[in-house]
Amino acid sequence: MHIRVNDTVEVQVGDDRGVRGKVLTIGKDRQRLIVEGVNRVYKHVRRSQRNPQGGRLSKEMPVDVSNVLLVCESCKQAARTGVDFDDRGAKFRVCKKCGKRTGQIAPARK
């Protein structure tokens, strides 16, 4: 998976289609993301000492990684990513629309 925490992604499917947000966390199975402001649900909370008011708490739920695209920093468009290697063997993400490198995946091998 070529999406990391703090990347900006755009949702392609569902009620929040077209919404862009920052990736907050990545699930342990690495197939689900929590994106800021996307897939919000209400969790009903009972009154307690921790939450004396109670009521409805709005929170983000995970989105499948296949439903989002990485937003390229240079062309500002949602695009698929590819892989490119430099002359030392370091591995980089590459935007498929503009061809610019968007981040390093793996360091060079020795």
Summary of the structure (lengths in Angstrom):
residues: 110
radius of gyration: 17.7
end to end distance: 23.7
largest distance: 60.1
contacts: 288
relative contact order: 0.19
helix: 3%
strand: 46%
